[in-house]
């Protein structure tokens, strides 16, 4: 199977952000949009590629139990697939994407994996406690937490961000992470791993995602402080800062005209498919990263360097 993104043969020219040179870039997707957050993967064209059939697990996460928020689709789905291939059992937490969640569960079970689906709102502290209890009831332990769920809304200026939007973005992206992590930590043992999703937008300051960037910056600070707090317990806390990946969050956020150009300003002049991030999740969840904590790994095709 070819994974070179040949969904068409059309290439486009553009001037990069500093206007120095013209590049060619490959479009991952045509214009499209969705009406609500966090978006539905089954409605996307083309469908995101979340599994690389050439990826063969080697038992790096054998018998581990992982909770993955937003695991029904996008980057969370890719993480779920890779974790199951490495021998983990997964708990997928999702908001309202029932079809995506059921499709992911079926895919994981076809791989021979075990998957528990939990539907709810992570900005509700009581639901986060419920996630932990149901995970323990089903699998008896928790080894890995992936805080992937989030929302983002495009607004041209600060004045257009309503108090309600700001509050909701903060509650989902920051409060939800805080509530769930706080509920999970007492049950983690030495060698456990917490993986938080921040964003490349925090590091260059995306002007149309002010509230989202604010939350993702908070996640960087949360990751570093918690990493130091838990280091002597040998519980590692790291973050991933993805660039443009083709996930439901993109058509659910941006105006449709912007979709074809997303990822074009990366050094590699393209966006990426979710499966390309899956090995990073495995690295941070496994003993391969036993001496890595408090770090932010940048998977962005060279959009941000250093």
C-alpha positions in Angstrom: 0.0 0.0 0.0 1.3 3.4 -0.9 1.5 6.0 1.9 2.8 8.9 -0.1 -0.5 10.9 0.0 -1.2 10.7 -3.7 -4.9 11.7 -3.5 -4.5 13.6 -6.7 -1.7 15.0 -8.9 -2.4 18.7 -8.3 0.4 20.8 -6.8 0.0 24.4 -5.8 2.5 27.3 -5.5 2.5 29.7 -2.5 4.7 32.3 -0.9 5.9 31.3 2.5 5.2 33.4 5.6 8.3 35.6 5.2 7.8 36.0 1.4 11.3 34.8 0.4 10.7 31.9 -1.8 8.0 30.0 -3.7 7.4 26.4 -2.8 5.3 23.5 -4.2 3.2 21.6 -1.7 0.9 18.7 -1.9 -2.7 19.1 -0.8 -4.0 16.4 1.6 -7.6 17.4 1.3 -9.9 19.6 -0.8 -12.1 22.4 0.6 -14.6 21.1 3.2 -16.0 22.0 6.6 -18.1 20.5 9.4 -20.6 22.3 11.6 -19.6 21.2 15.1 -16.6 20.3 17.2 -14.7 18.1 17.7 -15.7 16.8 14.2 -16.5 13.4 12.7 -13.9 11.3 10.9 -16.3 9.3 8.9 -17.5 12.6 7.1 -14.0 13.5 6.0 -12.7 13.4 2.4 -10.3 11.7 2.0 -10.4 9.6 5.1 -7.4 10.0 7.4 -4.9 7.2 7.3 -4.6 6.1 10.9 -2.8 2.7 10.5 0.4 1.8 8.7 0.1 -1.9 7.8 3.9 -2.1 7.7 4.0 -1.2 11.5 4.6 -4.5 13.3 4.3 -4.4 17.1 7.0 -6.0 19.2 5.3 -6.2 22.6 6.5 -2.9 23.9 3.3 -2.3 25.7 2.3 -5.9 26.5 -0.4 -6.1 29.2 -0.4 -2.3 29.7 -3.6 -0.4 30.1 -4.0 2.9 28.4 -6.7 5.6 28.7 -6.8 7.7 25.6 -9.1 10.8 25.4 -10.2 11.5 21.9 -9.2 8.0 21.0 -12.2 7.5 18.7 -10.6 9.4 15.8 -7.7 11.5 14.5 -4.4 11.2 16.4 -6.0 9.4 19.3 -7.3 6.7 17.0 -3.8 6.3 15.5 -2.4 6.0 19.1 -5.0 3.4 20.0 -4.1 1.2 17.0 -0.4 1.4 17.6 -0.9 0.6 21.3 -3.0 -2.4 20.6 -0.4 -3.6 18.1 2.1 -3.3 20.9 0.0 -5.4 23.2 -1.9 -2.8 25.3 -5.5 -2.8 26.3 -7.2 0.6 25.6 -9.9 2.7 27.1 -11.2 5.2 24.5 -12.9 8.3 25.9 -15.0 10.3 23.5 -17.6 13.1 23.5 -20.4 12.4 21.0 -18.7 10.7 18.0 -20.6 7.4 18.3 -19.9 6.1 14.8 -16.2 6.9 14.9 -15.9 5.3 18.3 -17.7 2.1 17.3 -15.6 1.9 14.1 -12.4 2.3 16.1 -13.5 -0.3 18.6 -14.3 -2.8 15.8 -10.9 -2.1 14.1 -9.1 -2.7 17.4 -10.9 -5.9 18.1 -10.2 -7.1 14.5 -6.5 -6.7 15.5 -7.1 -8.9 18.5 -7.2 -6.0 21.0 -9.4 -5.2 23.9 -11.2 -1.9 24.0 -13.6 -0.2 26.4 -15.6 2.8 25.1 -16.6 5.6 27.5 -18.8 8.5 26.3 -18.9 11.8 28.1 -17.6 15.3 28.7 -14.1 15.5 30.3 -14.8 19.0 31.4 -17.0 17.4 34.0 -14.9 16.4 37.0 -17.3 13.6 38.0 -17.1 12.0 34.6 -13.3 12.0 34.8 -13.6 10.1 38.1 -16.0 7.7 36.4 -13.5 7.1 33.7 -10.9 6.0 36.2 -13.3 3.8 38.2 -14.6 2.0 35.1 -11.1 1.4 33.8 -10.1 -0.2 37.1 -13.3 -2.2 37.1 -12.7 -3.5 33.6 -8.9 -3.9 33.5 -7.7 -3.6 37.1 -5.0 -1.0 36.6 -3.8 2.1 34.6 -0.4 2.3 33.1 -0.7 5.1 30.5 -2.7 8.2 30.1 -3.0 10.0 26.8 -4.6 13.4 27.1 -5.5 14.0 23.4 -9.1 15.4 23.4 -9.5 19.1 22.5 -11.4 21.7 20.7 -10.3 24.7 18.6 -12.2 27.6 16.9 -11.0 29.9 14.2 -11.6 33.6 15.0 -10.0 36.5 13.1 -9.5 38.7 16.2 -9.6 38.7 20.0 -12.9 40.7 20.0 -14.6 37.9 18.2 -13.9 35.3 20.9 -16.9 35.2 23.1 -16.7 34.6 26.8 -18.6 31.4 26.3 -16.1 30.1 23.6 -13.1 31.0 25.7 -14.6 29.3 28.7 -15.5 26.1 26.8 -12.0 25.9 25.1 -10.3 26.3 28.5 -12.6 23.7 30.2 -12.1 21.0 27.5 -8.4 21.5 26.8 -7.1 22.4 30.2 -9.7 21.6 32.9 -10.5 18.2 31.4 -6.8 17.3 31.3 -6.3 18.5 34.9 -9.4 16.6 36.2 -8.5 13.3 34.5 -4.8 13.4 35.3 -5.6 14.2 38.9 -7.9 11.2 39.1 -5.5 8.9 37.4 -2.2 9.7 39.2 -3.0 7.9 42.5 -3.3 4.7 40.5 -0.1 4.9 38.5 2.9 2.8 39.4 6.6 3.2 38.8 7.2 3.1 35.0 3.9 4.7 34.1 3.6 7.4 31.5 1.4 10.5 30.9 1.3 12.0 27.4 -0.2 15.4 26.8 -1.1 16.9 23.5 0.0 20.5 23.0 0.4 22.1 19.5 2.9 23.7 17.1 0.5 26.7 17.1 1.8 27.5 20.6 5.3 27.9 19.4 4.6 30.3 16.5 1.5 31.9 17.9 -1.3 31.2 15.4 -3.2 34.5 15.2 -6.6 33.0 14.4 -6.5 30.5 17.3 -5.8 32.8 20.3 -7.8 30.9 22.9 -6.7 27.5 21.7 -3.0 28.6 21.6 -3.5 29.8 25.2 -4.7 26.4 26.4 -1.9 24.6 24.5 0.7 26.9 26.2 -0.8 26.0 29.5 -0.4 22.3 28.7 3.4 22.8 28.2 3.7 24.4 31.6 1.5 21.7 33.2 3.6 19.0 31.6 6.9 20.4 32.8 5.7 21.0 36.4 4.0 17.7 36.7 7.1 15.9 35.3 9.2 17.3 38.1 6.6 16.6 40.7 6.4 12.9 39.7 10.0 12.2 38.6 11.1 10.5 41.8 8.1 8.2 41.6 9.4 7.2 38.1 6.2 8.4 36.5 7.1 10.2 33.3 5.2 13.1 31.9 5.8 14.4 28.3 4.0 16.2 25.6 3.7 16.1 21.8 3.3 19.2 19.7 1.9 18.1 16.4 1.9 20.2 13.3 -0.9 19.9 10.7 -2.3 16.4 10.7 -5.4 15.5 8.8 -7.9 15.0 11.6 -11.6 15.9 12.2 -10.5 18.9 14.2 -9.3 20.6 11.0 -12.6 20.8 8.9 -14.5 21.4 12.2 -12.4 24.5 12.9 -11.2 26.2 9.7 -13.2 27.9 7.0 -13.3 25.5 4.0 -11.1 27.7 1.8 -8.2 27.3 4.2 -8.1 23.5 4.3 -6.0 22.9 1.1 -3.2 25.1 2.3 -2.8 23.8 5.9 0.6 22.3 6.4 2.1 24.2 3.3 4.4 26.3 5.4 6.2 23.4 6.9 9.8 22.8 5.6 8.5 19.5 4.1 5.7 21.5 2.4 3.0 19.1 3.4 0.7 18.1 6.1 0.6 14.6 7.6 -1.6 11.6 8.2 -2.3 10.4 11.8 -0.4 7.2 11.4 2.8 9.2 11.2 2.5 10.3 14.8 1.7 6.8 16.2 5.3 5.7 16.8 5.9 8.9 18.9 3.0 7.9 21.2 4.6 4.4 21.5 8.0 5.8 22.2 6.7 8.0 25.1 4.5 5.3 26.5 7.1 2.5 26.5 10.5 1.9 28.2 12.2 3.2 25.0 11.8 6.6 26.7 12.7 5.5 30.2 15.0 8.6 30.7 12.7 11.1 29.0 10.4 13.4 31.1 9.2 17.0 30.9 9.9 17.1 27.2 7.9 18.4 24.2 8.4 16.4 21.1 7.8 18.3 17.9 6.3 16.4 15.0 5.6 19.1 12.5 7.5 18.5 9.2 9.9 21.3 10.1 7.3 24.1 10.6 9.1 24.9 13.9 12.7 24.1 14.6 14.8 24.4 17.7 
